[in-house]
Amino acid sequence: MEKPDAMINIKLPLYSLLLSVLSLNSIAGQQNRYSTSNTIGWYNSFATFQLTDRLGLHTEYQWRRNHLITDWQQSLLRVGLNIQMNPRVLARFGYAWIETYPYGEIPLNSMGRDFTEHRIYEMLQLSHKENRVDISHRFMLEQRFLGKYSSPGLEEEDQFPLLNRMRYMVRFRFQPGGSFPEKLYGVLYDEIFIGFGKNVGANIFDQNRLGLMIGFQAGKNLRLEGGYLSQIVQYGRIIDGKNVFQYNSGLIINALFQMDLRKNNFSDRER
C-alpha cells in the first residue's frame, strides 16, 4: 500500500498546476481587454560550475526572438550563487540584466521604446522523485528596477522604479523507460508570475509560461532540450480603459552545461 506522504508529494504539484490553468481560464473569460499575439523563439544557454560541495556558480543567457528568430523580443543575462542546503533543497541569490525591445503589435513600453531592467532575485528550489518522474518546485522573489522615460525626447531611461514580483514553477522530468533510449526524457513545466507592492500596475497577474520539451543527455556535462513554449503576458498599463494581454507561442531550445570544478575532481583528471 502506498504511503500517504508519497501520495501527497504526487498530488501537490498536480494540484498547483491545475490551479494555474484554472486561473488562466478565468482570466481568458473576461471580455474587457485588448489581445495580441506573437510567434516567438527562445534560445537559451545555462551553465553551472560546482565550486565546493555546497557552493556553485550559475550563469545563463537567453536570446529571445520574435517572428521565431528574425526580430528581437528580449535579451536576458543572469548570474547567481548556488547554495546546496541538502540534496533536495537548493537556494540561489543573484542578479539579472534584461533588455526588452518594442516587438509586436502593441509594445510593452507605452512610448514604443526599448528599455533596460536590472533585477535582483532570490530563489528556493525543492526537488523530489516519484518512480521515473523528477519533480521540482521553484519559488522566486524578484526586485526589478525597470527603466522608464519621463519624456519622449530622452535617448535613455531616466527613472528606474522598483517593482516586486513573485514566481512559482513546477517542473516534471519524465524518464520513459521500456524501449526508449535511456538518454531521452520529456519535460513539462508551468510557471506563474504575480506582481506586488506599491508600484504594481494593472498586472498583478504578470504572466504565465507553459513548456513541453524533449530532452537528450548528450554527454556527462551536457543536456539539450527543445519543444513548445506558450507565454501569456498582461501589460502593466491600461489602454482605452482595457487590459492588454499578449498571447505568445513558439519554439524553445535549451543547452544545459554542468562543470565540476572541485579540487578533488581536478586532481583525478590530472592523474
KEKE-3310 file (N, C-alpha, C; in steps of 0.2 Angstrom, whole numbers, plus 5000, padded with zeros to 4 digits):
npx = (5004:5003:5012:5005:5012:5019:5009:5004:5015:5014:5002:5002:5010:5003:4990:4994:4997:4985:4978:4984:4981:4967:4965:4970:4961:4950:4954:4955:4941:4937:4930:4934:4946:4961:4969:4983:4995:5010:5023:5036:5053:5064:5081:5092:5105:5112:5124:5132:5143:5151:5158:5162:5157:5145:5143:5140:5142:5130:5126:5118:5112:5099:5092:5080:5068:5057:5044:5049:5063:5068:5067:5071:5065:5068:5083:5092:5103:5109:5116:5121:5123:5124:5118:5119:5108:5103:5102:5090:5086:5089:5096:5097:5105:5105:5109:5101:5102:5092:5086:5073:5063:5054:5044:5031:5013:5007:5018:5027:5032:5025:5029:5034:5047:5063:5069:5078:5081:5086:5089:5087:5087:5080:5080:5072:5073:5065:5066:5061:5058:5048:5045:5048:5049:5056:5053:5052:5050:5050:5053:5053:5058:5058:5067:5064:5071:5065:5067:5062:5055:5054:5051:5047:5057:5069:5084:5089:5083:5078:5072:5071:5060:5056:5049:5041:5040:5034:5037:5032:5036:5032:5040:5041:5051:5052:5056:5055:5058:5057:5057:5062:5077:5089:5095:5085:5072:5057:5050:5039:5033:5026:5024:5020:5018:5017:5014:5018:5017:5019:5021:5015:5007:4993:4994:4993:4992:5005:5012:5011:5019:5021:5028:5033:5044:5057:5070:5088:5102:5117:5130:5141:5142:5133:5116:5103:5088:5072:5057:5040:5033:5023:5017:5009:5006:5002:5000:5007:4999:4984:4974:4964:4954:4955:4962:4977:4982:4995:4997:5008:5017:5028:5044:5056:5073:5085:5102:5111:5124:5135:5148:5161:5171:5177:5191:5195:5190:5198:5210:5209:5207:5220:5228)
npy = (4994:5011:5024:5038:5050:5049:5050:5063:5070:5068:5073:5087:5095:5093:5098:5111:5115:5113:5123:5134:5133:5134:5147:5154:5151:5158:5171:5172:5172:5185:5200:5213:5219:5221:5210:5202:5194:5184:5175:5166:5163:5156:5154:5147:5146:5138:5137:5128:5129:5119:5123:5120:5107:5112:5125:5134:5141:5149:5153:5161:5164:5171:5171:5179:5179:5187:5183:5171:5170:5181:5194:5205:5201:5199:5201:5192:5191:5182:5179:5169:5164:5148:5138:5123:5117:5105:5088:5089:5102:5118:5134:5150:5166:5181:5191:5200:5206:5214:5217:5224:5224:5234:5225:5217:5220:5229:5237:5234:5245:5261:5271:5265:5261:5253:5246:5245:5233:5230:5218:5210:5194:5181:5164:5148:5131:5116:5098:5082:5064:5053:5037:5036:5050:5065:5079:5096:5111:5128:5142:5160:5176:5193:5208:5221:5234:5244:5252:5268:5281:5298:5308:5309:5314:5310:5300:5290:5280:5288:5285:5273:5264:5253:5237:5224:5206:5189:5172:5156:5139:5123:5109:5094:5080:5067:5050:5039:5025:5007:5003:5015:5025:5027:5040:5049:5060:5067:5084:5094:5109:5122:5140:5153:5171:5184:5200:5213:5225:5243:5249:5241:5239:5238:5224:5213:5199:5194:5186:5170:5155:5140:5125:5112:5099:5089:5080:5077:5068:5073:5071:5068:5081:5089:5093:5093:5102:5104:5111:5116:5132:5142:5158:5169:5186:5199:5217:5231:5242:5251:5253:5263:5261:5247:5231:5224:5210:5198:5185:5173:5161:5147:5141:5133:5131:5124:5123:5115:5115:5107:5109:5102:5109:5106:5103:5090:5083:5089:5085:5071:5071:5075:5065)
npz = (5000:4996:5004:5013:5013:5001:4992:4994:4989:4976:4972:4976:4967:4955:4959:4960:4947:4941:4947:4942:4928:4929:4934:4923:4914:4919:4918:4904:4901:4903:4895:4894:4886:4877:4865:4859:4849:4846:4837:4844:4848:4859:4864:4873:4885:4898:4911:4924:4937:4948:4963:4977:4989:4993:4987:4971:4955:4945:4928:4914:4898:4888:4873:4866:4854:4842:4829:4827:4825:4818:4823:4838:4854:4868:4878:4889:4903:4916:4932:4947:4964:4969:4983:4990:5001:5006:4999:4992:4992:4985:4986:4979:4975:4966:4951:4937:4920:4909:4893:4885:4870:4858:4852:4842:4840:4849:4859:4874:4881:4884:4876:4865:4865:4867:4883:4898:4911:4928:4939:4955:4963:4973:4976:4979:4978:4978:4977:4972:4969:4960:4956:4940:4938:4940:4950:4952:4962:4960:4969:4968:4971:4965:4964:4954:4944:4934:4919:4914:4904:4906:4897:4880:4872:4877:4876:4883:4897:4912:4924:4936:4943:4957:4956:4962:4961:4962:4959:4954:4949:4943:4939:4928:4925:4914:4913:4901:4900:4897:4879:4875:4872:4884:4886:4882:4887:4894:4896:4906:4911:4921:4924:4935:4937:4948:4952:4965:4978:4980:4967:4958:4943:4932:4931:4942:4941:4931:4921:4913:4910:4899:4896:4885:4882:4873:4879:4878:4884:4880:4884:4898:4904:4897:4892:4881:4876:4868:4862:4863:4868:4877:4881:4891:4893:4904:4902:4910:4910:4906:4891:4883:4893:4894:4899:4893:4885:4880:4869:4867:4857:4853:4849:4860:4864:4874:4880:4892:4903:4914:4925:4935:4946:4958:4969:4971:4960:4950:4953:4951:4937:4932:4935)
capx = (5000:5007:5012:5001:5017:5021:5003:5004:5020:5012:4996:5003:5012:4997:4985:4996:4997:4978:4976:4987:4977:4960:4966:4971:4954:4946:4956:4953:4934:4935:4930:4936:4953:4964:4973:4988:4999:5017:5027:5042:5058:5069:5086:5095:5111:5113:5130:5133:5150:5152:5165:5163:5151:5139:5143:5141:5140:5125:5126:5114:5110:5093:5091:5073:5066:5050:5044:5053:5070:5071:5067:5072:5060:5072:5090:5092:5109:5108:5121:5119:5127:5120:5119:5115:5106:5104:5101:5083:5085:5094:5095:5101:5104:5109:5107:5100:5101:5087:5084:5066:5063:5047:5041:5024:5008:5007:5024:5026:5033:5020:5032:5036:5054:5066:5070:5083:5079:5091:5085:5090:5082:5081:5077:5072:5071:5064:5066:5060:5057:5042:5046:5053:5047:5059:5048:5055:5046:5054:5050:5057:5056:5062:5066:5065:5072:5063:5069:5056:5057:5049:5049:5048:5063:5075:5088:5090:5079:5080:5069:5071:5056:5056:5043:5042:5037:5035:5036:5032:5036:5033:5043:5041:5055:5049:5061:5050:5060:5055:5061:5065:5084:5090:5097:5080:5067:5052:5049:5033:5033:5021:5026:5015:5021:5012:5017:5015:5020:5016:5022:5012:5002:4987:4996:4995:4994:5010:5012:5011:5023:5020:5033:5033:5050:5060:5077:5093:5108:5122:5136:5141:5141:5128:5110:5099:5081:5069:5050:5035:5033:5017:5018:5004:5008:4997:5003:5006:4995:4978:4974:4957:4950:4955:4968:4980:4985:4999:4997:5014:5019:5033:5049:5061:5078:5090:5108:5112:5131:5137:5155:5163:5177:5180:5198:5196:5189:5203:5216:5208:5208:5227:5232)
capy = (5000:5017:5028:5044:5056:5049:5052:5070:5073:5067:5077:5094:5098:5092:5102:5118:5116:5114:5130:5139:5133:5137:5154:5157:5151:5163:5177:5172:5173:5192:5202:5220:5218:5220:5204:5202:5188:5184:5169:5168:5158:5157:5150:5148:5143:5138:5134:5128:5127:5117:5126:5116:5103:5116:5131:5133:5147:5148:5158:5159:5169:5169:5175:5178:5182:5187:5180:5164:5171:5187:5201:5205:5201:5201:5199:5191:5188:5181:5175:5168:5159:5142:5135:5117:5116:5097:5085:5091:5110:5122:5141:5154:5173:5183:5197:5199:5211:5212:5222:5222:5228:5236:5220:5215:5225:5234:5237:5234:5251:5265:5275:5261:5261:5248:5248:5241:5231:5227:5213:5206:5189:5176:5158:5142:5125:5109:5093:5075:5059:5048:5032:5039:5057:5070:5084:5102:5117:5133:5149:5165:5183:5197:5215:5223:5241:5244:5258:5272:5288:5303:5312:5306:5316:5307:5295:5284:5280:5292:5283:5265:5262:5246:5233:5217:5200:5183:5167:5149:5135:5116:5106:5087:5077:5060:5046:5034:5018:5002:5003:5021:5026:5030:5047:5053:5061:5073:5089:5098:5114:5128:5145:5159:5177:5188:5207:5215:5231:5250:5251:5237:5242:5234:5217:5209:5194:5197:5182:5163:5151:5133:5122:5105:5098:5083:5081:5072:5068:5072:5069:5069:5088:5092:5091:5098:5101:5108:5110:5121:5136:5146:5163:5174:5192:5205:5223:5234:5248:5251:5256:5265:5258:5240:5227:5221:5203:5196:5178:5171:5154:5146:5137:5134:5127:5124:5119:5115:5113:5106:5108:5101:5112:5105:5102:5083:5081:5091:5080:5065:5072:5076:5058)
capz = (5000:4995:5009:5012:5011:4994:4988:4994:4985:4969:4971:4977:4960:4950:4961:4959:4940:4939:4949:4937:4922:4930:4935:4917:4910:4922:4915:4897:4901:4903:4888:4893:4885:4870:4864:4853:4849:4843:4836:4847:4848:4864:4863:4880:4887:4905:4914:4932:4939:4955:4966:4983:4989:4994:4983:4964:4951:4940:4923:4909:4893:4885:4867:4865:4847:4839:4822:4828:4825:4814:4827:4845:4859:4874:4879:4897:4906:4923:4936:4954:4968:4972:4990:4991:5008:5006:4992:4989:4993:4983:4986:4974:4975:4960:4948:4930:4916:4904:4888:4881:4864:4856:4847:4842:4838:4855:4863:4881:4883:4881:4871:4859:4865:4871:4890:4902:4918:4932:4943:4960:4964:4977:4973:4983:4973:4981:4972:4974:4963:4961:4951:4934:4937:4944:4951:4956:4964:4961:4971:4967:4973:4961:4964:4947:4943:4927:4915:4911:4901:4909:4892:4874:4869:4880:4872:4888:4903:4917:4930:4937:4949:4960:4955:4965:4958:4964:4954:4956:4944:4944:4933:4928:4920:4914:4910:4898:4901:4891:4873:4874:4874:4891:4886:4880:4893:4892:4901:4906:4916:4921:4929:4935:4939:4951:4954:4971:4980:4979:4960:4953:4938:4930:4930:4947:4937:4927:4916:4914:4904:4899:4891:4884:4878:4873:4881:4876:4888:4875:4887:4905:4906:4893:4890:4876:4876:4863:4861:4863:4873:4877:4886:4892:4897:4905:4902:4916:4909:4903:4885:4882:4899:4894:4900:4887:4885:4874:4869:4863:4857:4848:4850:4865:4864:4879:4881:4899:4904:4921:4926:4942:4947:4965:4969:4971:4953:4946:4954:4947:4930:4931:4936)
cpx = (5004:5006:5008:5006:5018:5015:5003:5009:5018:5006:4997:5005:5006:4992:4987:4996:4990:4976:4978:4983:4970:4960:4966:4964:4950:4947:4954:4946:4932:4935:4933:4944:4955:4968:4977:4992:5006:5019:5034:5047:5063:5074:5091:5101:5112:5120:5130:5140:5150:5158:5167:5157:5145:5138:5144:5139:5135:5126:5121:5113:5104:5092:5084:5071:5059:5050:5049:5060:5072:5071:5068:5065:5063:5079:5090:5099:5108:5114:5118:5124:5122:5123:5115:5114:5106:5102:5095:5082:5091:5092:5100:5100:5108:5106:5106:5100:5097:5086:5078:5065:5056:5044:5034:5019:5007:5013:5023:5027:5028:5022:5035:5044:5057:5068:5074:5080:5085:5087:5089:5085:5085:5077:5077:5069:5070:5063:5065:5058:5052:5043:5051:5052:5051:5055:5052:5050:5051:5051:5055:5054:5061:5061:5069:5065:5071:5064:5063:5059:5052:5047:5051:5055:5069:5078:5088:5085:5082:5077:5070:5067:5057:5049:5045:5038:5039:5033:5036:5031:5036:5035:5043:5046:5054:5055:5057:5052:5057:5059:5064:5072:5084:5092:5091:5075:5063:5052:5043:5034:5028:5024:5022:5019:5016:5016:5014:5019:5017:5016:5019:5007:4996:4988:4998:4997:4999:5011:5012:5015:5022:5024:5032:5039:5052:5067:5082:5100:5114:5129:5136:5140:5136:5122:5107:5092:5078:5061:5046:5034:5027:5018:5012:5006:5003:5001:5002:5002:4989:4977:4966:4952:4950:4962:4971:4984:4989:4999:5003:5015:5024:5038:5054:5066:5083:5096:5110:5119:5132:5144:5157:5170:5180:5187:5199:5195:5195:5209:5215:5209:5216:5231:5232)
cpy = (5006:5022:5035:5050:5055:5051:5059:5073:5073:5072:5084:5097:5098:5097:5110:5120:5117:5120:5135:5139:5136:5144:5158:5157:5156:5170:5178:5173:5180:5195:5209:5220:5219:5214:5205:5196:5188:5176:5170:5162:5160:5152:5152:5144:5144:5134:5134:5125:5125:5119:5122:5111:5106:5122:5130:5140:5145:5154:5156:5165:5167:5174:5174:5183:5182:5185:5174:5166:5178:5193:5200:5205:5204:5198:5198:5188:5188:5177:5174:5164:5154:5140:5129:5116:5109:5094:5087:5098:5114:5130:5145:5162:5176:5190:5196:5205:5210:5218:5220:5227:5229:5231:5220:5221:5230:5233:5237:5241:5256:5270:5271:5261:5254:5250:5243:5239:5228:5224:5210:5200:5184:5170:5152:5136:5119:5104:5086:5071:5055:5044:5035:5046:5061:5076:5090:5107:5123:5140:5154:5172:5188:5205:5219:5231:5242:5251:5261:5278:5293:5308:5308:5308:5313:5301:5289:5285:5284:5290:5275:5264:5255:5243:5226:5212:5194:5178:5160:5144:5128:5113:5098:5085:5070:5056:5040:5027:5014:5002:5009:5021:5029:5037:5051:5054:5067:5078:5093:5103:5119:5133:5151:5164:5181:5195:5209:5221:5237:5252:5246:5240:5238:5226:5214:5202:5196:5193:5174:5160:5144:5130:5115:5103:5091:5084:5076:5073:5067:5070:5070:5076:5092:5089:5096:5096:5106:5106:5116:5125:5141:5151:5168:5180:5197:5211:5226:5241:5247:5255:5257:5261:5250:5237:5225:5215:5201:5188:5176:5164:5152:5140:5138:5129:5128:5120:5120:5111:5112:5105:5107:5104:5111:5102:5094:5080:5083:5087:5074:5065:5072:5070:5054)
cpz = (5000:5001:5008:5010:5004:4990:4988:4990:4978:4968:4972:4970:4955:4952:4959:4952:4938:4941:4944:4931:4923:4931:4928:4913:4913:4919:4908:4896:4901:4896:4888:4893:4878:4870:4858:4854:4844:4842:4839:4847:4854:4864:4869:4881:4894:4907:4921:4933:4947:4958:4972:4983:4990:4989:4976:4961:4945:4935:4918:4904:4889:4879:4864:4859:4846:4832:4822:4829:4822:4818:4835:4849:4866:4874:4887:4898:4913:4926:4943:4957:4971:4979:4990:4998:5010:5000:4988:4989:4990:4983:4981:4975:4969:4957:4940:4927:4910:4899:4884:4876:4862:4850:4847:4840:4843:4859:4870:4884:4880:4876:4865:4859:4869:4878:4893:4909:4922:4938:4948:4962:4969:4976:4978:4979:4977:4976:4975:4968:4965:4955:4946:4933:4942:4944:4955:4957:4965:4963:4971:4968:4968:4963:4958:4947:4936:4924:4912:4909:4903:4903:4885:4870:4872:4876:4877:4894:4909:4924:4930:4944:4951:4959:4958:4962:4961:4959:4957:4950:4946:4938:4934:4923:4920:4910:4908:4900:4895:4886:4871:4876:4880:4891:4884:4886:4890:4898:4901:4912:4915:4926:4929:4939:4942:4954:4961:4973:4978:4971:4956:4949:4938:4931:4937:4945:4931:4920:4918:4908:4905:4894:4891:4879:4878:4875:4879:4881:4883:4878:4894:4908:4902:4892:4885:4876:4871:4863:4860:4869:4872:4883:4885:4896:4898:4905:4908:4916:4906:4897:4884:4887:4898:4896:4893:4888:4879:4875:4864:4863:4852:4850:4856:4864:4870:4879:4888:4900:4912:4921:4933:4943:4954:4964:4968:4964:4949:4947:4951:4940:4928:4932:4929)
residu = (MET:GLU:LYS:PRO:ASP:ALA:MET:ILE:ASN:ILE:LYS:LEU:PRO:LEU:TYR:SER:LEU:LEU:LEU:SER:VAL:LEU:SER:LEU:ASN:SER:ILE:ALA:GLY:GLN:GLN:ASN:ARG:TYR:SER:THR:SER:ASN:THR:ILE:GLY:TRP:TYR:ASN:SER:PHE:ALA:THR:PHE:GLN:LEU:THR:ASP:ARG:LEU:GLY:LEU:HIS:THR:GLU:TYR:GLN:TRP:ARG:ARG:ASN:HIS:LEU:ILE:THR:ASP:TRP:GLN:GLN:SER:LEU:LEU:ARG:VAL:GLY:LEU:ASN:ILE:GLN:MET:ASN:PRO:ARG:VAL:LEU:ALA:ARG:PHE:GLY:TYR:ALA:TRP:ILE:GLU:THR:TYR:PRO:TYR:GLY:GLU:ILE:PRO:LEU:ASN:SER:MET:GLY:ARG:ASP:PHE:THR:GLU:HIS:ARG:ILE:TYR:GLU:MET:LEU:GLN:LEU:SER:HIS:LYS:GLU:ASN:ARG:VAL:ASP:ILE:SER:HIS:ARG:PHE:MET:LEU:GLU:GLN:ARG:PHE:LEU:GLY:LYS:TYR:SER:SER:PRO:GLY:LEU:GLU:GLU:GLU:ASP:GLN:PHE:PRO:LEU:LEU:ASN:ARG:MET:ARG:TYR:MET:VAL:ARG:PHE:ARG:PHE:GLN:PRO:GLY:GLY:SER:PHE:PRO:GLU:LYS:LEU:TYR:GLY:VAL:LEU:TYR:ASP:GLU:ILE:PHE:ILE:GLY:PHE:GLY:LYS:ASN:VAL:GLY:ALA:ASN:ILE:PHE:ASP:GLN:ASN:ARG:LEU:GLY:LEU:MET:ILE:GLY:PHE:GLN:ALA:GLY:LYS:ASN:LEU:ARG:LEU:GLU:GLY:GLY:TYR:LEU:SER:GLN:ILE:VAL:GLN:TYR:GLY:ARG:ILE:ILE:ASP:GLY:LYS:ASN:VAL:PHE:GLN:TYR:ASN:SER:GLY:LEU:ILE:ILE:ASN:ALA:LEU:PHE:GLN:MET:ASP:LEU:ARG:LYS:ASN:ASN:PHE:SER:ASP:ARG:GLU:ARG)
# end
